[in-house]
Every structure is written in C-alpha cells, then in structure tokens.
Amino acid sequence: MRSVLITGASRSIGLETAKQLSKKGLFVYLGSRNIEKGNSIVKELYDNGFNNIKAIEIDVTNLDTIVDAKNIVEREQGKLDILINNAGISKGFPESVLTTSIKDIQEVFDTNYFGIIRVTQTFMELLKKSENPRISNITSGLGSLNLHSDPNWKYYNVKLASYVPSKALVNAYTILLAYELKDLPFKVNAIDPGYTATDFNHHSGPGTVESAASFIVKHTLTDENAPTGKFFSNDIEDKSEVSPW
C-alpha cells in the first residue's frame, strides 16, 4: 500500500484530498497542527466508511513536530511515497506592500515557504526509499509573476503583500527541487487547485473542494512518463492545464 502525507489536512481542500486518496487505496497520514482535532476528524471519517487514514501531528513552522512525524512514518511504513505540501495561510485582502508589516510577511513566509522546505528536507530520506516518489507543492495562480504582469488577467487586481510572493517562492522552490531530483524517479510539481470556495477566502471562490482535490490527485498520482518541474493550475482553461510562471 502506497503512503501519503498531506500537511494542513484537517479541513477544506486538504481534507477532501485525504478522502479521495483513501478511496483510491492509499494509506493517508492526515497532517494536523492539533492532534486532538485530527483524531476527531479521522474518527468521523471511519464512521463514514473511510479507511487507511491516520491523524499525525505536524506544524510546518515547528521542526520538532516535523521530525516526530517523520519518525512515526518511518517506524510504521519504512518509507513515504507521496508528500503533499498543502499547509498554508493568508493575512487576507487587501494587503498593501506599503503598509503590511514585516512581521506579518514573515509569518506567512514561515508557513507557506519555509514550512515546505522544512517538511521536504525532513522527509527526503523516506521519499528516496520509494520506487515512485511524488512531491506536490500546493500553490496558487496568484504566485504567477507572469500573470500578475498582465492587466487583462482576471485576478490582476488581487495584489497581496505576503501571500503573493510566498507562493511565487513556492513555485521557484519547486523548479529548483525538481532540477535537483531530476536523475531520480521523483516527480515534483507545483499544483494550483484553483479559486475554491473555502474558509480561506470566506467561501468566495467559484470552485468546489471536490474539484480542487480531484485536480491535486490527478497531477500527483502520475506515471513514470509524467512531467516534473511544472506548474499546473485548475484555473487554466486550455487542455494542458499548465500555468505560466
């Protein structure tokens, strides 16, 4: 049975992704900062017919919890097949580059960017033991500098001082990570689930969590011929689903 760790999986897109991967027969580690909340969610999932899901405490800003989570996965699985770096935060809208505090920007970066690095580096040893390792870094179309430079883009006016550059850094890290792992059987991609109605945006997005999670699953459960180092977006309307960086 292949195993997957999803950070920030106690609600919304992360939780729905856990459900869909469980139904596909994977063993899912549902990452949650609060283990009591995580265990409660897993109990409810089991009561509703889901299997192969275990809550695991992981705060991407706290290295100790990441190492503890890695030790649990190593003891129980011996390896990790898939890492989905889903945890993320936002300070909301509007967020001016002229007035947003360094403290707020650092807080968002610590979760959205440095958190991904902490988790990826810590779990790399276990991922390298997998025959077909996958790393999916969940990003946003708002991380595309190309699109942000286009006045005709539908989200052109959504300029957020901390969130936008944090996701642009996620995209950059994805490119670098894919390059460094290019001679191994890894597939490393940035995946934008699209503008989805979640607590994150006060349910303002037009997309559903089901569609968002399905998109993540599609571009994570890939074969050996799949591309690596790409930026896929559920908001890109052509069949390639590839977003400009």
C-alpha positions, -999 to 999 in steps of 0.1 A, spaced: 0 0 0 14 34 -10 16 60 17 10 98 15 14 126 40 -8 157 35 1 188 56 -28 211 66 -53 183 60 -78 189 88 -101 209 67 -111 221 32 -90 211 2 -65 191 23 -92 171 40 -110 163 7 -77 153 -9 -72 129 20 -107 114 14 -101 109 -23 -67 93 -18 -81 70 8 -108 58 -16 -80 51 -41 -64 27 -16 -35 48 -3 -26 49 34 -31 86 43 -14 105 70 -37 134 77 -14 162 90 -29 184 116 -14 210 140 -38 199 167 -37 161 171 -70 161 191 -87 177 162 -70 154 138 -81 123 157 -116 136 159 -117 141 121 -103 106 115 -129 90 138 -157 107 119 -141 96 86 -140 60 98 -176 63 109 -185 73 74 -168 43 57 -133 57 51 -102 35 58 -65 37 58 -63 72 74 -43 82 104 -40 117 120 -5 128 126 6 159 145 26 183 123 31 220 124 51 231 95 66 260 115 78 237 142 107 214 132 103 192 163 68 182 152 80 175 117 108 153 129 84 134 153 60 129 123 89 116 102 98 91 129 63 78 131 60 73 93 95 56 93 85 33 121 51 24 105 59 24 68 97 24 64 93 50 35 70 77 22 57 75 -14 39 109 -17 43 142 1 16 169 -5 27 202 9 -7 217 14 -5 238 46 -8 275 40 -21 308 55 -31 342 43 -35 376 60 -65 384 39 -74 412 15 -65 440 10 -28 438 19 -7 467 8 30 464 1 34 499 15 18 492 49 19 455 56 43 448 85 75 428 81 62 406 110 30 397 91 50 390 59 75 368 78 46 349 94 31 340 61 65 331 46 73 309 76 42 287 69 39 289 31 75 288 20 99 278 48 73 253 60 75 234 27 113 234 29 113 221 65 89 192 57 105 183 23 141 182 37 130 162 68 111 136 48 135 133 18 152 103 33 119 84 34 108 96 0 141 84 -16 132 49 -4 100 49 -25 101 34 -60 80 63 -74 82 92 -51 60 123 -57 61 158 -42 32 181 -49 36 217 -36 2 233 -34 4 268 -48 -19 294 -62 -23 312 -95 -16 343 -75 20 330 -74 24 335 -111 46 366 -118 38 363 -155 0 366 -149 4 393 -123 21 414 -150 -9 410 -174 -36 437 -168 -61 415 -187 -58 386 -162 -90 382 -143 -72 383 -109 -48 411 -118 -61 434 -90 -55 408 -63 -21 420 -51 -13 407 -16 19 418 0 27 385 18 6 358 1 16 365 -35 54 365 -30 52 335 -7 35 314 -34 59 328 -60 87 314 -38 69 280 -36 69 280 -74 106 288 -75 114 262 -49 95 236 -70 117 243 -100 149 240 -80 138 209 -63 127 192 -95 160 200 -110 180 186 -81 160 154 -82 158 150 -120 181 120 -121 159 101 -96 124 87 -102 108 118 -85 80 139 -100 79 173 -83 53 198 -94 35 229 -82 -3 225 -82 -28 253 -80 -62 238 -71 -79 270 -84 -100 297 -68 -120 274 -45 -148 282 -20 -132 276 14 -128 291 48 -96 305 35 -114 331 13 -147 332 31 -162 309 5 -159 335 -22 -143 312 -48 -164 296 -76 -147 262 -74 -156 233 -51 -133 214 -28 -141 182 -46 -129 197 -79 -98 212 -63 -89 179 -46 -95 159 -77 -71 182 -96 -44 177 -70 -49 139 -71 -48 139 -109 -14 156 -110 0 137 -81 -8 101 -89 12 102 -121 31 75 -140 68 74 -149 63 93 -181 46 123 -164 64 157 -164 83 171 -135 90 207 -126 57 220 -139 31 245 -126 -4 230 -131 -35 252 -125 -72 243 -123 -79 279 -135 -60 274 -168 -87 267 -194 -66 250 -221 -62 213 -221 -25 215 -210 -36 229 -176 -1 244 -174 2 279 -159 29 304 -168 54 310 -140 
